[in-house]
Amino acid sequence: MKFLTIDEDGGQPGVMVGDDKVLNLGKVPNFLVPGWRPSSIREIFEHGEEGLNAVRRIVKTVEDTMETCQAALSELTETELSPPVPDPWLVFSVGMNYGRHLAEMNNSPHPKNPSGFIKTRDSLLGSGKKISVPPQCPEKIDYEGELCFVFGRECHNVSEAEAMEYVVGYTIANDISARDWIPDIRSGEPPFGPIHGWERNIMGKNLPGFTPCGPVVVTKDEIPDPYDLRLQTRLNGEVMQDTKTDDLIFKLPAIISYFSKWYRFHPGDIVTTGSPSGVGVGRNPQVFMHPGDTVEIQLEGVGILTNTLA
């Protein structure tokens, strides 16, 4: 299944029916589907397999009685979207996790353990929404197309062997960076040096709307191998990043096991897994985004995340 949140009435949970129809779960007639009705995508995930099966039953009923459900259906191209999970407890970003990306970033050494940082919920932005260029750092806005996974169960201190049991599905994110604010992390300003550089890195990625996400969360049963997906980023139609997810240094079980030793993840929490090579700052000459530009990130099996800068 493909879940999304419709930007309507504070955010309505939805699911794809076929390739191009969006079903607003809050508008399905009660006489067709009596009983529990979710108020959010996070609530569905909190109910685990029972919640997923309930939505499957709703979709099956709607598919069998399409003529009675027209008010609950819309075309995807005509539907305003929020991030698929607009209200996670935690948005977590893994960095320095593609081998070829480290090579383009001054041949940075491979880390011994995964590295990452927390992003604010306010940084999330739906597909189709405009990215606001911040006036304090407007010149070097960089794209980073990333595979994301979403938790479907509460997760704390789990092993790599059991880690994937806690994942409900996958989505896309653009981990945008204000490079004119972010210094070389290894240098930074005294007296704290790299610590100060890392702090500025996090600040330059946490501006409002700097984590576009979506358009959907695809349940993991529809993607048998998350390491065999083509990930492509296009800026105004020109391909900037084009790779397979097999270049990930730390695979998902390693990421989950390592960070769950300290963090407690909840259903609906989003983890970005790092950007592949081709980022603007790593190109020669460098390429950055400006007002009026359109950035698209396409992930095989998931869809296309599209945003325009304003």
C-alpha positions as CSV (number, residue, x, y, z in Angstrom):
1,M,0.0,0.0,0.0
2,K,0.9,3.6,-0.5
3,F,0.0,6.0,2.3
4,L,-0.1,9.8,2.2
5,T,-1.5,12.7,4.0
6,I,-3.9,15.1,2.2
7,D,-3.4,18.8,3.0
8,E,-7.0,19.3,3.9
9,D,-8.8,20.0,7.2
10,G,-5.6,19.9,9.2
11,G,-4.3,16.8,7.4
12,Q,-6.4,13.8,6.3
13,P,-5.0,10.2,6.0
14,G,-5.1,8.8,2.5
15,V,-4.1,5.8,0.5
16,M,-3.5,5.2,-3.2
17,V,-6.1,3.3,-5.1
18,G,-4.5,2.1,-8.3
19,D,-1.8,4.3,-9.8
20,D,-3.5,7.7,-9.9
21,K,-6.4,7.8,-7.4
22,V,-6.2,9.1,-3.8
23,L,-8.7,7.8,-1.3
24,N,-9.4,10.1,1.6
25,L,-10.0,7.6,4.5
26,G,-12.1,10.2,6.4
27,K,-14.6,10.6,3.6
28,V,-15.4,6.9,3.0
29,P,-19.2,6.5,3.7
30,N,-19.8,5.0,7.2
31,F,-22.5,2.6,5.8
32,L,-19.8,1.0,3.7
33,V,-17.1,0.7,6.3
34,P,-18.5,0.9,9.9
35,G,-16.2,0.9,12.9
36,W,-12.7,2.3,13.4
37,R,-11.6,5.2,11.2
38,P,-8.0,6.5,11.5
39,S,-7.4,10.2,12.0
40,S,-3.8,10.1,10.8
41,I,-1.2,7.9,9.1
42,R,0.7,7.7,12.3
43,E,-2.4,6.3,14.0
44,I,-2.6,3.6,11.4
45,F,1.1,2.6,12.0
46,E,0.5,2.7,15.8
47,H,-2.1,0.0,15.3
48,G,0.5,-2.2,13.6
49,E,-0.6,-5.0,11.4
50,E,-4.2,-4.7,12.6
51,G,-4.2,-1.1,11.4
52,L,-2.7,-2.0,8.0
53,N,-5.3,-4.8,7.5
54,A,-8.1,-2.5,8.4
55,V,-7.0,-0.1,5.7
56,R,-6.7,-3.0,3.2
57,R,-10.3,-3.9,3.9
58,I,-11.4,-0.3,3.4
59,V,-9.6,-0.2,0.0
60,K,-11.1,-3.5,-1.1
61,T,-14.6,-2.3,-0.2
62,V,-14.0,1.0,-2.1
63,E,-12.6,-0.8,-5.2
64,D,-15.8,-3.0,-5.2
65,T,-18.1,-0.1,-4.9
66,M,-16.4,2.8,-6.7
67,E,-19.6,4.5,-7.8
68,T,-20.6,5.1,-4.2
69,C,-17.3,6.6,-3.1
70,Q,-16.6,9.3,-5.6
71,A,-16.6,12.0,-2.9
72,A,-13.7,10.3,-1.2
73,L,-11.6,9.9,-4.3
74,S,-9.4,12.4,-6.1
75,E,-6.7,12.4,-8.8
76,L,-3.2,12.4,-7.3
77,T,-2.2,15.2,-9.6
78,E,-5.0,17.4,-8.2
79,T,-4.5,16.6,-4.5
80,E,-2.6,18.9,-2.2
81,L,-0.1,16.9,-0.1
82,S,1.4,17.2,3.3
83,P,4.4,15.1,4.3
84,P,3.1,11.5,4.4
85,V,3.7,11.5,8.2
86,P,3.5,15.2,9.2
87,D,3.6,14.6,12.9
88,P,6.4,12.1,13.8
89,W,7.9,12.1,17.2
90,L,11.4,12.1,15.6
91,V,12.9,12.9,12.2
92,F,16.4,11.5,12.2
93,S,19.0,12.0,9.4
94,V,22.0,9.7,8.8
95,G,25.0,11.3,7.1
96,M,28.1,10.3,5.3
97,N,26.6,7.0,4.2
98,Y,27.3,6.6,0.5
99,G,30.8,5.5,-0.6
100,R,30.9,7.6,-3.7
101,H,29.6,10.7,-1.9
102,L,32.4,10.5,0.6
103,A,34.8,10.4,-2.3
104,E,33.4,13.6,-3.8
105,M,33.6,15.3,-0.4
106,N,37.4,15.6,-0.3
107,N,37.8,11.8,0.0
108,S,36.4,11.8,3.5
109,P,37.2,8.5,5.3
110,H,34.5,5.9,5.9
111,P,33.1,6.2,9.4
112,K,33.5,3.3,11.9
113,N,29.9,3.8,13.0
114,P,26.9,5.5,11.5
115,S,26.6,9.2,12.1
116,G,23.5,11.2,12.3
117,F,21.5,14.0,13.8
118,I,17.9,15.0,14.7
119,K,15.8,17.3,12.5
120,T,12.8,19.2,13.6
121,R,9.3,18.3,12.6
122,D,9.0,21.9,11.3
123,S,11.6,21.1,8.6
124,L,9.2,18.7,6.9
125,L,7.4,19.8,3.7
126,G,5.0,18.0,1.4
127,S,5.6,17.2,-2.2
128,G,4.4,20.0,-4.5
129,K,5.0,22.7,-1.8
130,K,7.4,25.6,-2.2
131,I,10.7,25.7,-0.5
132,S,11.3,29.1,1.0
133,V,14.9,30.4,0.5
134,P,16.1,31.8,3.8
135,P,17.3,35.4,3.6
136,Q,20.2,34.8,6.1
137,C,21.8,32.1,3.8
138,P,20.3,32.3,0.3
139,E,23.3,31.7,-2.0
140,K,24.2,28.0,-1.7
141,I,21.0,25.9,-1.2
142,D,22.0,22.3,-2.0
143,Y,19.8,19.3,-2.7
144,E,20.3,15.8,-1.2
145,G,18.0,13.1,-2.5
146,E,17.6,10.3,0.0
147,L,15.9,6.9,0.6
148,C,14.0,7.0,3.9
149,F,12.5,4.3,6.1
150,V,9.6,4.8,8.5
151,F,9.1,2.9,11.8
152,G,5.9,0.9,12.3
153,R,6.6,-0.2,15.9
154,E,8.2,1.3,19.0
155,C,11.9,0.5,18.7
156,H,14.6,0.7,21.4
157,N,17.9,-1.2,21.8
158,V,17.2,-3.9,19.1
159,S,19.6,-6.2,17.3
160,E,20.5,-6.0,13.6
161,A,18.8,-9.4,13.2
162,E,15.4,-8.1,14.3
163,A,15.7,-4.5,13.1
164,M,13.7,-4.8,9.9
165,E,10.7,-6.1,11.9
166,Y,10.3,-2.5,13.1
167,V,10.1,-0.9,9.7
168,V,6.7,-0.3,8.1
169,G,7.8,1.2,4.8
170,Y,9.8,3.6,2.7
171,T,9.6,7.2,1.4
172,I,11.8,9.9,-0.1
173,A,13.4,13.0,1.4
174,N,15.4,16.0,0.2
175,D,17.8,16.7,3.0
176,I,18.4,20.3,2.0
177,S,21.6,22.1,3.1
178,A,22.4,25.8,3.4
179,R,26.0,25.4,2.3
180,D,26.8,29.1,2.8
181,W,26.1,28.6,6.5
182,I,27.7,25.1,6.8
183,P,31.5,25.2,7.2
184,D,34.0,22.4,6.7
185,I,32.9,20.3,9.7
186,R,36.4,19.2,10.4
187,S,37.5,22.8,11.0
188,G,35.0,25.1,12.7
189,E,35.7,28.0,14.9
190,P,37.7,27.9,18.1
191,P,37.5,27.0,20.9
192,F,35.5,23.9,20.0
193,G,36.6,23.4,16.4
194,P,34.8,20.5,14.8
195,I,32.1,20.6,17.5
196,H,31.1,24.1,16.4
197,G,31.3,23.0,12.7
198,W,28.9,20.1,13.4
199,E,26.5,22.4,15.2
200,R,26.4,24.7,12.2
201,N,25.9,21.8,9.9
202,I,22.8,20.8,11.9
203,M,21.5,24.4,11.9
204,G,22.0,24.7,8.1
205,K,19.8,21.6,7.6
206,N,17.0,22.4,10.0
207,L,15.5,25.6,8.5
208,P,11.6,25.4,8.0
209,G,10.8,23.3,5.0
210,F,14.3,22.0,4.5
211,T,13.2,18.4,4.6
212,P,10.7,17.9,1.8
213,C,9.3,14.3,2.2
214,G,7.0,12.1,0.2
215,P,4.9,11.9,-1.7
216,V,3.9,8.5,-0.1
217,V,5.1,5.9,2.3
218,V,5.2,2.5,0.5
219,T,4.8,-0.5,2.8
220,K,7.8,-2.7,2.8
221,D,6.0,-5.7,1.3
222,E,6.0,-3.8,-2.0
223,I,9.8,-3.3,-2.0
224,P,11.5,-6.6,-1.5
225,D,15.1,-5.2,-1.7
226,P,15.7,-1.6,-0.5
227,Y,19.3,-1.9,-1.7
228,D,18.4,-2.4,-5.4
229,L,16.5,0.8,-6.0
230,R,17.4,3.5,-8.5
231,L,17.6,7.0,-6.9
232,Q,17.7,10.0,-9.1
233,T,17.7,13.8,-8.4
234,R,16.9,16.3,-11.2
235,L,17.3,20.0,-11.0
236,N,15.2,21.8,-13.7
237,G,15.1,18.5,-15.6
238,E,18.9,18.0,-15.5
239,V,20.1,14.8,-13.7
240,M,22.3,15.7,-10.7
241,Q,22.3,12.4,-8.8
242,D,21.8,9.0,-10.3
243,T,22.7,5.9,-8.3
244,K,21.6,2.6,-6.9
245,T,21.0,2.3,-3.1
246,D,23.5,-0.6,-3.0
247,D,26.2,2.1,-2.4
248,L,25.0,2.5,1.1
249,I,27.8,2.0,3.6
250,F,25.6,1.2,6.6
251,K,22.5,-0.8,5.7
252,L,19.2,-0.3,7.4
253,P,19.6,-3.0,10.1
254,A,23.0,-1.5,11.2
255,I,21.5,2.0,11.3
256,I,18.5,0.9,13.4
257,S,20.5,-1.3,15.8
258,Y,23.1,1.4,16.4
259,F,20.9,4.4,17.0
260,S,18.2,2.5,18.9
261,K,20.7,1.9,21.6
262,W,20.2,5.5,22.6
263,Y,17.0,6.7,20.9
264,R,13.5,5.3,21.3
265,F,11.8,5.4,18.0
266,H,8.0,5.5,17.6
267,P,5.6,4.5,14.9
268,G,5.7,7.1,12.1
269,D,9.2,8.3,12.9
270,I,11.2,9.0,9.7
271,V,14.9,8.2,9.1
272,T,16.8,9.5,6.1
273,T,19.7,7.2,5.2
274,G,22.2,9.6,3.6
275,S,22.8,11.2,0.2
276,P,24.6,9.6,-2.7
277,S,27.1,11.4,-4.9
278,G,26.3,14.3,-7.1
279,V,25.4,16.9,-4.5
280,G,25.8,20.5,-5.7
281,V,28.8,21.3,-3.4
282,G,30.7,18.3,-4.7
283,R,30.4,19.2,-8.4
284,N,32.9,21.1,-10.5
285,P,31.7,23.8,-11.0
286,Q,29.4,23.7,-8.0
287,V,25.6,23.8,-8.6
288,F,23.1,25.3,-6.2
289,M,19.3,25.9,-6.2
290,H,17.7,29.3,-6.6
291,P,14.2,30.8,-6.5
292,G,12.2,29.4,-9.5
293,D,14.2,26.2,-9.7
294,T,12.3,22.8,-9.5
295,V,13.9,19.8,-7.9
296,E,12.6,16.3,-8.4
297,I,13.8,13.2,-6.5
298,Q,12.6,9.9,-8.0
299,L,13.0,6.6,-6.1
300,E,12.2,3.4,-7.8
301,G,9.0,1.8,-6.4
302,V,8.1,4.9,-4.4
303,G,7.4,7.8,-6.7
304,I,8.6,11.4,-7.3
305,L,9.1,14.1,-4.7
306,T,8.8,17.5,-6.4
307,N,9.3,21.0,-5.0
308,T,10.0,24.5,-6.4
309,L,12.1,27.1,-4.6
310,A,10.5,30.5,-3.8
